[in-house]
Amino acid sequence: MLENLYQFSRSRLSWLLLLLTIVAFELCALFFQHVMLLAPCVMCIYERVAMMGIIAAAGIGLCQPSNPVFRSIGLIGWIAASAKGLQLALEHVGYQLHPSPFNTCDIFVQFPSWAPLDQWVPWMFHPTGVCSEIVWSFLNLSMPQWLVIIFSASLVVASLFTLLQLKGLQKPTAG
C-alpha cells in the first residue's frame, strides 16, 4: 500500500487533484462572496492567499512531478501554505469564539508594497467583513472552523507525501 501511495505521490494525477480541489475551494469562496453576498474579512483574505499558495505549489508539482527538484519545491510550498493557512484559520476561529475589543483583526489587509493584491484584484482580495462575525455555518461549524479542517487535512496529506518521498530515497541494502 505504501508503495502505491509513493507512486501516486509522484504522479501528475496527484498534483492535478490537489490543484482542482483547491481551485474548487477558491471558487466556493468567490461564490459565497459574490453570489451569497457574504463579505470577506481581513482573515478571510489572508486565508484565501494561503489557498493561492497551495495552488501555486500544486502548479509547480504538476509541471514535472517525476523531477525531484520540482516535486520538492511543490511539497515545501504545499506544506508552508497549508501550515500558514492553518495558523490563520485558528486565529480567525479565536476571533469568532472569543470576541472582544482587545481581540480583533486588522481593518485593512497588509500586503507587501510589491504585491498589493487588494488593489490589483479587489473583487477577490478586498475585505469588507468583520472577523468576529459568524455569517455562515454548516453542521454547526463556521467557515474558519471548516478552514481549520481543510488546512489540517492538506497539511497531513502534504506531510505524508513528503515522508513517502524521503522513504523512497532510502534504498534497501542488499544482504
N, C-alpha and C positions, 0 to 999 in steps of 0.2 A: 504494500500500500504506500509506504513512504517513497519507494522508487517511482510509483505512478505520480504521486504529488510532486516529486522532484522534477520529473519530466514535464508535467503540466506547468510548473512554475517557470520553466524555461521556454514555454511555447508562446507564440504570438496570440493564441486564443485567450490565455490567462490575462495578458495585458489589455487585450481588446475588451474582455468582460469587465475588467476594472474601469477602463475608460468609459464604457457605456453605462455602467452602474452609477458612477459619479456624475456623469452628464445628466442622467435621469434625475438625480437628487437636485442638481442645479436647476433643471427645468421645473421641478416641483417648487423650488423656492421662488422662481420667477412667476409661476402660476399663482402661488399664494400672494405674491406682491401685486401683480398686475391684473389678475382676474378676481381673486377673492378680496383684493384691496387691503391686505394686511401690511401695515407699514413696517419695514425692516428697521431695526435699531442698530446702533453702532456695533454691538457684539454680533448681531446677525451678519453684518457686512464683513467683519473680521473672519467669522466662521465661513462665510462664502469664499473669502480669499484663500482660506486653508483648503477648501474643496478644490479651488482652482489649482492649488499646489499639487494636489493628488492627480488632477487631470494632466498637469504638465509632466509629472513623474511617469504617469501611465503612457503618455505620448513618447517619452524618451525610451521607456522599456519596449514599447511597441515597435519602434524603429528597427532595432536589431536585438531581439530577445536572446538569440544564441551567442551574442557578443558579451563577454563578461564585463567589459567596461560600461556599455550601455545598460546592461542589466543591473550592475552595481549602482550606477548613478540613479537609475529608476527606483531601485529599492531604498536607497538612502533618502531620496526625495519623498517617497511614499511614506516612510517611517517618520520623517521630520514633519511633513504636513499633517499626518494623522495625529501625531503627538501634540503639535501646536493646536490643531482643531479640538482635540480632547480637552486640553488645558483651557481654551477659550469657552468651550461649551460648559465645562464645570463652573467656571467663573460666572457665566451667564445664568446658570441654574441658581447659583448663590444669590444673584441679584433678584431673581424671581421668588425664591423661597424665604429670603431674609431681607425684604425691602426696608430701607431706612434712608434718611437724608445723608447718612455717613457711608452708605454702601451703594454707590451709584456708578454707572458707567459714564464715559465722556459724552458730551453733547455732540461733538463733531469727530469724525474719523481723523486719525493721524497717519496719513500715508507719507512716505518719503517725498521730498520735493521733486525727485527724478521720476516718480510714478504716482502722480495724483489721480488715482483711479476714479475717485468721486467726481472729478472734473472731466476726465476723459470719457467715462461711461456712466453718467449719472443715473440712467434708468436701471442700472444694476448695482451701483456702489454708493448711492447717496442715501444716507439714513434719515428716516423721518419718524421712527417709532421710539418708544421708551423701553429700555431694557428690562425694567422690573414688571412690566405688564404681561400678563398671560392672555394672549389674544386668540389662541388656538390650542386645542388639545385633542389627543386621540388615545383611547384606552387609558385615560387619566394621566397621560404624560404630555407635558408641554413640548413645544418644538425644540428648545435647547436640551430637554431630557432625552428626546429621540436622537438628537445630535450626539449626545454622550454615548448612546448605544452604537450609533453608526460609526463614529470615530474610533471607539473602542474595538469594534469588530474589524475595522480597517487596520488598526494597529496590530491586532492579533494575527491577522492573515499576512500582513507585511512582515511581521517578525517571524512567523512560521516559514514563509518563503525564503527569508534571509537565512534562517537556520538550515534549511534544506540546501541552500547554495553552499554554505560553509561545510556542511556534512558531505556534499558532493565533491568538494575539493580534496577531502581526505580519501586517498586511495587505500584500499585494503592491502596489507602487506602479504606477500606470498610466504607460505611457510608451512 
